[in-house]
């Protein structure tokens, strides 16, 4: 029996403070946990349509990103189903539009993964800098917990590194 392929994809530009939140969460997951072979941790940066191959191979896709939703910085969001294309069309950033296009092209290829987007409301996505703002840096651990909850729902085993 084939195990479902699960991809955790961190997206964002690490050169623009909080815009790199998704990538930083995936880096922390890689540093702290061991995952089975059917789970891929991917630093998607701002690769957009170049991620099509990775996305189309997944049965389940968990995207981690900074999501501007007009709420208090640090607020965590979870989107799935019809909310994903609707929210991305709101066009928070260019890489999110590219992500929607990649998901749409997956439909043409015959494999649209079950997609969940986990995001945190950024405080600053315009200032050049490789460090997250203090408010989003505090959300890395809670977001890791959210990703692990999604993996639990999918019955994906993981272990914390010593």
N, C-alpha and C positions, 0 to 999 in steps of 0.2 A: 504494500500500500504506500503510495506516494505521500510524503508529508507536505503540508501546505507551505509554500514559500512566503515568508514574511519579511518585509523590508521596512526598516526604520530609517527615514530619510530626513536629515537635517538640512534645511535650506536657509540661505541668507548670505549677505555680504559681510564678512568678518572685519572689513575695513571701516564700517560705518556703525560703530558702537553697538546698540541693541539690535540692529539689523542682522547681526551674526548670532543671535540667540539660539536658533535651531541647530546650527553647526556646533556651538559650544556644548549643547546638551548631548548631542551624539558623541562628541569627543569624551565627555565625562562618562557616558555609558560604556564606551570602549575601555576606558581606564579602570573602571570599577567592577565590571561584570564579565562573566563568560557566558556565551550563548551557543546554542546548538547550530549545526551546519545549515539548517533550513531558515536561519535568520541572518539577514544582511544588515549591517550598520553602514549607512552611506552618508558621506559628507557631500551633499549635493551643491553646496555653495550657491552660485547663481548660474548653474549649468543649463537650466531651462529644458529646452527640447533635446539637448544632448543626453538627458536622463531617460529618454523614451525606452531604450532597451532594458534598463534596470527596472523601470516601473512596469513595463509590459510583462516581465517575468514573474512579478509578484502576484500572489493570490490575495494577500492582505498588505496594505500600505498604510503606514503610520507616518505622517508628515509632521515635523516639528518646526515651528517658524515663529517669528514675531508677527503678531496680527493686530493691526490698528483697527479698533472697533469703537473709538470715541469714548472709552471708559478709562478708569483710573489706571495709571501705569502699574504693571505687575499683575493685573487681572488675568486669570487663565481662562482660555476659551477652548471648547471642544466642538468640532463640527463633523457631521457625517451625513451621508445620504444626499438629499436634494440641497441641503444647506451648503455643501462644498462648492458647486459651481456658482450658486447665487452669491456667496460671499466673495469668491475669487473675482467674479465680474465687478465687484465693488472696487477692484483695482487698487489694492493697498501698495503693491509694488510690481515692477516688471516681472520679477521671477515668479510671482504668483500667477500672472497671466500666462506665462510660458508653461507653468505646471498644469493649468487647465487645458491648454492646447495639447500637452503630452497625454493627459488623461483622455481627451477626446480622440486622439490618434490611436490610443490603446483600443478603443471601441472598434476602429477599422481593422486592427490586427486581431480582433476577436478575444481579447483578454483585458477587461477592465477590473482592476483589483478592488476589493472592498476597501474603501479609503476613509480614514479618520484623520482630521487635521487637529493637532494640539498646538495652541499658540498662547503667547503671553503678550499683553498690551505693552508696547515699548514706551520708554520715556523719551528716547532720542534716537532717531535713525538717520540723522543728517550730518552729525559731527564726525569728522575723520578721527578714528581711534580704534584700537584693537581690543580695548577693555569694555565690558558691558557696564552700563550705569549701575549704581549700587542697588537700585530697586529691582532690576532684572537679574543681577548676579544672585540676589536672594531667592529668585524663582527657579534657579537651575535645579536644586534638589527637589522641590515640589513637582517640577515638570518631569524629572526622572521617575518619581513615584507614579505620576500619571501614565507615563509610557509603560512602566512595569505593570500597572493595572490593566492596560490594554493587552499586554502579552499574557497576563493571567487569564483574561477572557478567551484568548485564543489557545490556551493550554500550551504555551511555549515555556519550557523550563529554562531557568537561568540560575547562575550561582554568583555570589559576591566573591570577588577576588580577595585574597588574604592581604 
